[in-house]
Amino acid sequence: MNMKVNYKEIGLMVGLEIHQMLNTKSKLFCECPTLLRTDNPHFHFLRKLRPTRSELGEMDPAALFEFKKGVSYRYEGYEDGICLVEMDEEPPHDLNREALEIALMISLMLKSMPVDELHVMRKIVIDGSNTTGFQRTALLAIGGEIYVEGKKIPIQTVCLEEDAARKIDEDKKRKEVVYRLDRMSIPLIEIATAPVINTPEEAERVAFKIGQLLRISGRVKRGLGTIRQDLNVSVKNGARIEIKGVQELGLISKIVEFEVVRQLKLLEIKDKLEKRGVRKEMIKNDFVDVSEIFVDTKSKIARRVLSRGGIALAVKLPGFAGLIGYELQSGRRLGTEFSDRAKYWADVGGIFHSDELPSYGITLDVVNKIKQRLNCDVNDAFVLIFEEKEKAVKALNAVIERAKEALDGVPEETRGANPDGTTHFLRPMPGKARMYPETDIKPIRITKEFLDELQRRLPEPPEAKYEKMIKIYKLSSEMARKMIESYHLDLFERIVEKLNVTPSIVASFLENTLVNLRREGFPVSNLSDEKIFLMFELLSRNIIAKEALPTLAEYLSKNPGVPVDKAVEELGLRTLGMEEVNSIIDKAIKNNISLIRERGERAIGPIMGIVMREVRGKVDGKLVSELVKDKINKILMQGK
């Protein structure tokens, strides 16, 4: 979708919520390890969850709806990694002091003001991701700031909370969702910015800056799934939309851009509906059974549903002709949003609408008959569903509700991020009655002495490292600037401080090689920090040459399950000994002695090419060049 947008003119406001796993030995409220498991679980148990009222007697509407779905939750666990706390069979233990210390240090790095006394709260979550039906969270600090390209980005809050269980599987027929408890209660820090971000690119830069700060603390977990971003996006006359679960940093700007376009398109639809004189009271729940129209249909889905006792149910949407098929995001239309709502509220497969018909075996004659039955005018549209009657009614009720919201423009809701940067309806926006005190955990006083001690232990900020990059690591001024702005800054320092490698080689790999591989389509996000460290460890031990790094990175990115040392063997990248290298060079010279005598020093290039075809990636190219030159020059000297 090529839509030019003036972000200042439309009043774009974006706020970020960064959730990062802390690298602690144990979980937030018990002594279980913070390890994500891939082996088969040892046991499982089944639960149903029920919503509870807040201390004011109010009930969160989103939680109530999830309960009404009647879903059961199967939890998987490990005898050596899950205890009664995660199973909600035992009260939580005292809050993890290591997690508190790490989170407070990060708060101080953000210049946030820690609270005097920490109180743990319960936040209602009834999608099954917590066995308790709530998530434990605590406000840790308020205020603070970071600077991105000279602009001050205020920090609103810093919280310490427990992570949720991992969703493993879902069986819609049995109404059962499977979660694994290894991730549940791993400590998380949540950092929320003020909504002062005004462009998609700025949102990405702010997330990058906070992510870098978290990494240089040296106390957070690394790898895919250990950090995720939630985005709050709004435009003038639109609504605040919460977009959950963005894991890839490089996707943030695209998600914001697409969400802006979606909201602007929805506002366009609102204007078109108003110009057509459509009012909410005109959009009625007058559903019509049109099953008899499909008696001899060619539509496979219609035949299948009707043959098992289902119905074809339709509803008229006055003034919506041409608008249900209106594209909001790439491949997503207003009709897609209708379908998302129907799927959420009625658990159906999908809907059909008149803007996309005739199609799917539904002919123009059938479309006209439905329009006639519904008394549709030229500007009217209809929505059609094939389902059992109860589900069909629920689905169309959801469609009607969403159609009425189209007259408001942009409905407030929580959306999920898709891999292509588009979003889908996730659930209604949570209400304000979802927090209440945790009575099983005593408050914790945060003293000035404790904070002063943490302040003395804070790592130096990235901006203070420039001189070190130049004087100690001997980087060029350009590469030094790249590194202090790099997401890999902490990894760079870890490698050069622990291994005997040339810093410029490490910096070039992290900031040039990986960037080039990403542009070429290699999934470099599969390269964990640990794998990159192991690659340079092999380089420091002369097991591989620096020329092998790109080839090894390409292979490991596409084969993330292969260990680094095994990949080296499979690719034949192990460094050649000097005896082997000299033998290969001598053979190349011997086979091309006439070329050398004929061209003299101009033969060095061709001979070098012959040798490198055999040794590339297995030995330092500079060393090979020196050896080839030396050997050829000796031959030429002997000829004189």
C-alpha angles and dihedrals in degrees: 000000000000103000117152111219131189099212094193092052094051092046098238113194123182130181125186132215111195117198115194129177113233118226100237130151093235140021126273099263105018141031098256117126121261096233127134108223131213098180123096115282119250099220144001139199136193127236142173119207129215129198121245131205124252122246086270091056094251126134126217108241095214091052091047092053093049088053092051090058088074094222123166122214125217114201123201123203147169126239091220097043111031126063138184092276093066089044090054090236094115134037117260118269123233116302114274107262092201090057090047091052094049093046092049091050090053089048090054090048086056090049089240121156112242118223119252092234128021118221122187116224134194117235113196113242116167103169087101096255090118122047090214096055090242141066120234113229137163132200104236107173141356132211125012135134148224128200122229115186090337095310120119113232110193119219112221103188143354117205135184113216145154122260121239130246119275117256107231106169145348130211107194094184092057091035090232131138122195120216130179118219100210092094097039114110096010102147116260132188115212118201117189122193127203114260093256098118109115108183136040091242092052090053089056093047092051092050088048092051094049091045091052091050091051091051096049089055084073090213104093132089119256136215139053113329096020094098129036134172130217117200129208108201130181139159132196110291089006128095140253108271120191113211113196136206108014104169102170115073092205091060097060099085092047092049092051091046092050093045091052090052090047092054093045091050091049089052088051090053090050090054092048092050092050091049088053089054095246115163129184094247089060091062102081137178090239100142120187126202105227097171094123090062088065098052093114097023125151091211109114095204092050092051092047096050096041093048091059095049101271126132141228106238124186137183131192120236107199114221095004098110109133093005101083088063092046108128114239100170132001105300093354126101139175085269088059089056090050088051093048090055093047091051092048099047100033104023092232129152096243146289139257126226134193095246090067096042143134090053141091090058092306108125131214089249090057091047091053092048091053091049089050092050090050094044091237120184123209093274095044126101133189139212121217132193134182109209145110108297100253094050092043092055092048091048095050091045087057091048091050091050091050091046090055089050088057087072089059091052109226119023118214109246146138114257134190125229119245121210091251094056096260120115138222134207109273106172142316116290108273117253126238094252097078101094128077135152123283104232096187096067123064120226119261123224113223107208130204090237091057092049093047090054092050091047090058090054098051116125118244114266120253092253090063093058099069097093090047090054091054102039104033104026094034094224121160115257090251094051091043090057090047092052098049088052092043126114085218096056095114092045090051091053093046092052098046093043096048103033135054097241134126108263093217090058090052093046093048091050094049097042104030112020096045092045091051092047091051091052089051090056101259113146094237090166084079089067104093121204088248093056092048090050090051091051090057091043088060089048091051090053092049091242090125132021123237088249088066094061099085094046091047092048092050092052097044093048090057094039105039093165094061116096115238096243092049091050089053090054095044091051094042092235099140110130116261120236119245091252091057093045093050091047092053092048093047091051092050091050093047092050091050103036093126090055090052094050091046100046102024113195090358086073091067092084097052092044090048089053092051092050095045092054086066102036104032110136092010100079139020108279092214090057091049091050092052092048094048092049092047095049094046092047090053090053091049091048091051089053091057 
